[in-house]
Amino acid sequence: MSGLDPDQFRRLTEGSPDGIVVVDVRHSDQPVVYANAAYEALTGYRADELLGRNLRFLQGDDRKQDAIQHLRDHLGRGEPCHVLLRNYRKDGSLFWNDLTVVPMRDGTGQLSHFAGYSRDAGDRRRGDPKHADAGQRLPPPIAATPRDDRLTGLFTLPYLEELLKRDWAIAQRERRSIALFSIDIDALELYNTTFGRAAGDSTIRRVAHCISGCLRRASDACARVDGGSLVAFAPGLNLEQAQHLGKLMAERVRELRIHHPRSTVLRYVSVSVGVAALVPESAESPAELLQVSRKQLALAKKSGRNQAA
């Protein structure tokens, strides 16, 4: 992997619970050049059996999938995407590959590799009563929802909601927690009044990238709602872990030291964070978790802002 320290790269990927695979797009057949242990476990293939091959072989003869064309279109444009594919392990068994693909560029900005982050979304065919009951059917792959927020480069709220629905279904099935964060930039209107809208937009971008940088796993996601309001979620975090992450978000934004002389909260730009986490029950919905996080955000503001609650 040119430009990456090999030891650093291994430490980053080998401990990941997600399957990670990297393909080289500089070669016409886009061969695999790296696969971590979780990807080996997911597919049943050893890394040395994957290296040098195009991953289309994991689809076997099951090529009539809408998600394949969606994936091709985005890869052809060098864009990230998130799809749900039917793949087949070495032993021939089906698994649903919840796949996020992101482009990697070299020092000159040229596209060189794609990294894929994979999770088993359930060994059942959607809509087939032999493999899934009505309460556990997987949501459809994301295709038409606009993905990127133009101002920040984060996800749009509708796209994040689609991701959240998918992870919610997985969390229900696996009985694991999912955390959600509602974040507001404190006194943003006053900042805009003081420095102008362009400066305000620049601050929103810096804060958005700071918050996104606190989310380090491929399964985590962050979106801008509007203005200086953001929403993020992190599967697998319990409430205590989520509260720690919320406090870290507020701390990292303070460390940006963006001067805000007229703020009644702090001399610098700060954020308030509402934190919620739960193990989804069948009778609950993602909207309820979002509502809890917003109530917690209101509490953080009422308690003086510049904090997580």
N, C-alpha and C positions, 0 to 999 in steps of 0.2 A: 504494500500500500504506500505509494509514493507520497512523501510529504507528511507522513504520520510516523511517530515513534512507535515501533512495534510493541514494545512492552507496555507503553501507555495505552495503546489501542486494545490490547488483550485484557488489561485490567478493567477497562471501561466496559467491555462487551461480555466477557466470560461470566461475570457475576450477574448479568441481566436475566430476569425470569422470562423475558420475551425472547423468542427465536430471532436472531439477527443474521442476515445474509447480505453480502455485498457482491454486486456484479459490475463488471468492467464494460462500459458502453463504448469504449474506444475500439473494441473489436466487434465485428459485424454480428456475431452470434451472442453477444453479451454474456460471456461465461461467468460462472461463480468464481470469485477469488477468495472469499472468506465465508465461513459459517461457524457460528458459536455452538457451544454444547447444547443449549436449549433448542436450537434449530435442529440439531441431530436427533434429539429426543422427540421433537415434534413430528419429524418426517420419517424417522427410522433409518435414515441413511447416515453413514459416517461422513465426516467432512471430506475425506479423500475420495469418496464416491460422488460427491457433489461438485468438487472443484473441476473447472473446465467445461461444465455442462450448462446449457440454457435451462432455466427452471420450468419451461413449458412442459417438460417431461412429467412433472408432478400432477399435471391435469390428465395424463393418460389419454384415453380416447374421448374424454368428456370435454370437448372443445366448444360446444354450443352454449356458452355462458355469456350473458350480456356484460358481466363485469370484466371479461377478458378484453372486449373492445374498448371499454371505458379505460382500462389500464393501459392499453396500447396507445390510445389517443393522448393521454397525459404524459406517458414516457416519451412519445414522439416529440412532444413540445418541451420536454425537459422540466415538467411540472410535477409537484408532489400529488399524491392521490391516496384515497382510502377505499378499499374494496373488500368484498366478501367472496372468496373463491372456493369452489369444491376442488380439493386436492386429494391425492392418494398416497398413503405411506408405502414404504418398501414392501410391507406384507399385503398390500392391496386394499387395506381398509380406508374408508372415506373419512376425511376430517374437513371441517369448515375452517378455512384459513382467513382469519380477520387480519388483513394485511394493510399496513401503512408503508408507502414508499416515498422516500425523500431523495432529491438530487444532491450530489456531492460535486464540488467544483475544485479545480486545481488553483495554483497561485495566480494564474492569468485570468481566472474567471470562467474557463472553459469547462463544460460538463465532462466529467471523467468517470464517475461511478454513480450507481444508485444503491442506496441502503434500504433493505426491507426489514420491517419489524412485524413479526408474526405471532399470533396467539391462536390457540384452538378455541373456536367459538362454538363447539359442540358437535358431536358425531351424530347428527340427525339432519335429515333433509327437510327444509322449510316447507310447511304445508302438507307433508306426508304424515298421516296419522300413525303410521307404523313406527315413526322415528321421533315424533314430537307431539306433546299434548298442546291444547290451545293456549295454555298459560305459559309455555316455554318456547314458542316459536320465535325464531330469530327475526329481527327487523330487517328490511331489505337493504341491499347495499346502497351507499350514498352515491348519487349520480348528478342530479340536476341542481342541488342546493348550492348557491354561491358560496365559495370557500373562504376567500381572503377579504379582510377589512382593508380598504384602500389607504386609510390614514396610517395604520399601525403595522400592517402585515400579519396581524393575528388572525384567528378564525373570525368569521361572522357569527353572530349569535344563533341564527337558524342552523348553521352548519354544526356548531358546538352542541346544540340541542339534539341533532341527529346522532352525533357521537355519544352523547350522554344516554340516549335511549338504548343504544346498542350495548354500552357498558353496563347499564342498569339491568338489562336482561341477563347478561353474563353474571353480574354480581348476585342477582337473585338465585340463579341456578347453583352457583358455587358457594353461596352463603358467606360472602365476604363484604366488607364495608366499602363504601364509596364516599368520598369527601367532596364538598362543594364550597366555593369561596365567592362571595360578592364583595367587590372592591370599588371604592370611590376615591378619587383624588380630592383631598380637602381644599375648600375655598378656591376651586378652580375658576369660578366666575370672577372673583376678585382679582385673581392672577391675570385673567384675560383683560380686565378693565385696566390694570396697571401696565401691562407690557404689550397688549395687542393680541389679536386672534392667532397670528402666525406663530408668535412665541408660545401661545397656549397649545397649539397643535404640536409644536416641537416637544413641549414638556409631556404631553400625552404619549407621544411616541417613546420618549425616554423611559417614562414610568412603565408603559406597556412592556417594553423589552426587558426591563428590570424584573417585573413580576413574572414574565414568561421564563426568564432565566432561573427563577427559583424552582421551576417545575422541570425536573431533570430526567424523567422517565418517558419513554416513547408513548406510554398509555395516557400520560397527563395531557391536558388541553386547556387553552386559554383563548378567550374571545373578548372583543370590545362590544359593549351593548350600545352605548351612544355617549357622546361627550367624553368625560373622564371616568365612565363607569365600565368596569370589567367583570367578567365571570370566568372562573376556572374550576376544573374538577380533577380529582386524583383518585383513581380506583385503588383499593387496597389499604387506604389509610383509615385508622380508627380515629375517634374524636381527639384523643390526646395528641396523636401524631399530627392531625390536621391543625390543631391549635398551635402547635410548635411551628408548623409551616406558615400559618397566618402571621404569627409574630415575626418570623423571618422576613416575610414580604414587607411588612411595615418598616422593619429595621433597614433592609436593603434600599428602600426608597429614601429614607432619611440620609443614608450614606451617599446618595447622589449629590446632596448639598446644592439643590437647585434653589437659588435665592428667591424668597417670597416675603419681602419686607412688610407687606400690609396684612399678612395672615395673622389671625388671632390665635392660631394653634401653635405655630412654630415659625421661626425665621426662615425656614426652608420648606419646600413642598413636601407634604406628607400624605399618607393614605389611611383610610379606615377600612377594616376588613371584617366581614361577617363570615363566621365559620360554622359549617354544619357537616355531620357525618352520621351514617347509619348503615345497617345491613338491610337492604330492601326486602320488604314483604310483598306478597302477591297483591295485596289490596292497596299498596302505596304506588305513587308515581313520582317521576323526577321533578314534576312541578311542586310537589310537597317539600322536597329537599331544598329546592330553590327558594321557596317561601320561608323556610326556617333560616336559611343563610341571610336573607334580606332582613328578617327580624333581628338577627344578630348584628347585622350591619347598622341598623337603626340604634341598637344598644351601644355599639362602639362609638357612634356619633354623639349620642346622648351623654356618654361617659367622658367626653372631652376630645374625641377624634384621635388621630395619630396612634392607633392601636388596633389590635384584633380582639374580637369578642365571640 
